[in-house]
Amino acid sequence: MSTATPLLTPRHVAVIGDGAGGLVAAHELRRQVVIFEHRHRVGGSWVYTAEVEFDPLCLDPKRRA
């Protein structure tokens, strides 16, 4: 009986959202990933703007794109 190590097959990974969680997931995977984001910028709802000072939890619906 052979005890050969099974070959690892390449996996394709898609990360949905480029907020904090999506960026960390892509980094931890350390492989070629595709990140899908519907906004025109990276960072999700935690992008720092002047409004963050007044709405640190991003509860104001005007801040959500």
N, C-alpha and C positions, 0 to 999 in steps of 0.2 A: 504494500500500500504506500502511495506517495504522500509526502507531507509538504508538497509544494505550496508556496503562498499564492493565493488566487490573484490574478491580475486586476488592478484597479481600473475601472472604466471611467473615462472622462465624463464629468457631469456638467450640464449647462445650468446656470443659476440666473434667475431674474430677481432683482430687488425692487419692490414697489414702494416708491417714495424715497426722497433723498433728505429726509429730516435726520435728526440725531440717530434714531434707531436704524434707519436704512444705511446711513454712511458707516456706522459701526459694524453692521452685518456684512457689508461689502468688504470692509477692512479685515474683519476676522476670517472671512472665507479665503482671503489671499489667493484668489484665482481670478480668471477673467470673468467678470460679471457685467450684466447690463442693468442699469438703473433706470427705471421709468418714473418720470415726474411730470405732472401736468402743469406746474407753474413754470414761469420763465426764469426762476432762480433756484439756487441750492439752499437748503437749510430748513425746509419745512416751516412750521409755525414758530420756530424759535430763532428766526432771523432777527438780529438786533436792529431796531429802529428807534427813533426818538420816542415812539409811543410805548415802548417796552417799560420805560420808567413809570408810566401810569397804568399799565396793564400787564404786569409781569407773567400772568398765567394765560395770556392770550384769550381772555374771555369775551372781549369786545368783538361782536360779529363784523364790525367794519374792518378789522385787521385781517380777517381770514380771506384769502384770495380764492 
